Amino acid sequence: MIVILNWNGRDYIRGCVRSALDQTYGNFRVLVVDNGSTDGSRETVADEFPEAGLLPLPDNLHFARGSNAGFEEALRDPECAFVAPLNNDTRVDPEWLASLVASAQDPRVGTVASKMVFMDRPEILNSTGIAIARDGSGLDRGWNQRDEGQFDTAVDVFGPSAGAALYRREVLETVGLFDADFVAYYEDLDLAWRARLAGWEGRFSPRAVVFHKYSASTSPRALWKTYQGERNRIWNLVQNYPRRLIATAVPWNAGRLGAALLRRSRSPRPASGLQGPSMSEVGAAMARARLDAYRGLPRAIRKRRLRAAYRKVGAGIVAAWLRQYGVGWRDLPVD
């Protein structure tokens, strides 16, 4: 089942749903989960796309809980073998779903990543899967690179961006859905970690092409996004990393932040003349995020212990993952 999470997506939802319904794959359903929209986009789906299911939520539950509502609905169908989440600000190639499913024919594959490009700049890559870092953070593989075919090989990746992905039913039934406490951002990174710890592999499907209007629902440099990312980074680290690697994450993160601040101070003024948050505003958001993350550590530690029930890999394998799928702090974005 394709699960499209919509919140006030009036400008994009028609193209997204139409492209989802136009897939060449033979047996699938489309479900639009509406996160309490107030812009008429919910009514657009109901009136113009009767062939798509609609799950109206009374309020905006944000990404994790809203997506989970759609996942739960999909898993109620015993014939649903895969769940494919899709952002409402995307359009997908007609072969997208067929390509994802083909990449999951090996039963060891639990997740599949799409080839996402920017809708307004289709020659530039948005994501070809998730890369991981030593401090609990992550980065879209191929982020902001010109697409010159360098990622056109079907390879093993750590996991997918949930903006356009495929999850095997058994993965979700074993490790659970998105962590609702994350609210938004890094919930897909955490789920990728859980799938990996449980023994599943991830694949990249280069023919599963998705055009993404990046951050249509929130400014790409919004302080809320900075806060969410920093708080959830710490929880992801505590919940999934071996203890010996958690200890090395602190100096690694300090080096990363130092490099990011230096790059940010040297970055040119945007051509549009619009300025993002100041360095002091970003610093305040990150400090607040860390305080809230530390307050939530007892809950994160309890979740870590629960994961022992399905964990199949040890610290040595995780260290190998960081070498294989990892990025250095100079490669991570400024904010």
GIWOCOR-V244753 format. One record per residue. NEAR is the number of other C-alpha atoms within 12 Angstrom. Layout:
BEGIN
near->{NEAR	NEAR}
END
This chain:
BEGIN
near->{40	49	46	53	50	49	37	30	36	25	22	33	39	30	30	42	45	27	31	41	34	27	28	20	22	14	18	28	33	37	39	50	48	42	35	26	30	20	19	23	33	37	25	28	38	23	15	19	26	18	19	30	29	34	32	29	25	17	19	24	27	33	41	33	28	39	43	37	33	39	41	26	26	37	28	16	17	13	14	25	29	38	44	48	48	44	43	47	37	43	39	44	33	25	27	38	46	32	32	45	38	26	36	33	22	18	22	21	37	46	51	54	53	55	53	50	39	31	25	17	18	24	21	28	35	39	42	48	45	46	40	41	42	41	38	41	44	42	39	38	37	31	29	24	23	18	24	14	17	17	31	20	19	26	26	33	41	46	48	50	45	46	48	48	48	46	51	40	32	25	36	31	24	25	33	31	38	38	34	24	29	36	26	35	38	43	41	48	42	47	41	46	50	44	40	37	35	31	27	36	33	46	42	43	41	36	30	41	39	44	36	36	33	31	21	25	29	21	16	20	27	22	27	25	28	34	32	35	39	38	38	41	43	39	41	45	40	37	36	42	42	30	19	18	28	27	17	20	27	21	16	23	27	17	21	28	29	20	22	25	24	17	20	23	16	11	14	13	12	10	8	8	8	11	15	23	22	18	23	14	19	29	23	19	27	28	21	22	28	24	19	25	30	22	16	23	23	16	20	30	24	16	25	28	18	18	28	21	15	22	27	20	25	22	19	16	20	32	23	17	29	29	17	19	28	30	29	26	30	23	27	33	28	27	36}
END
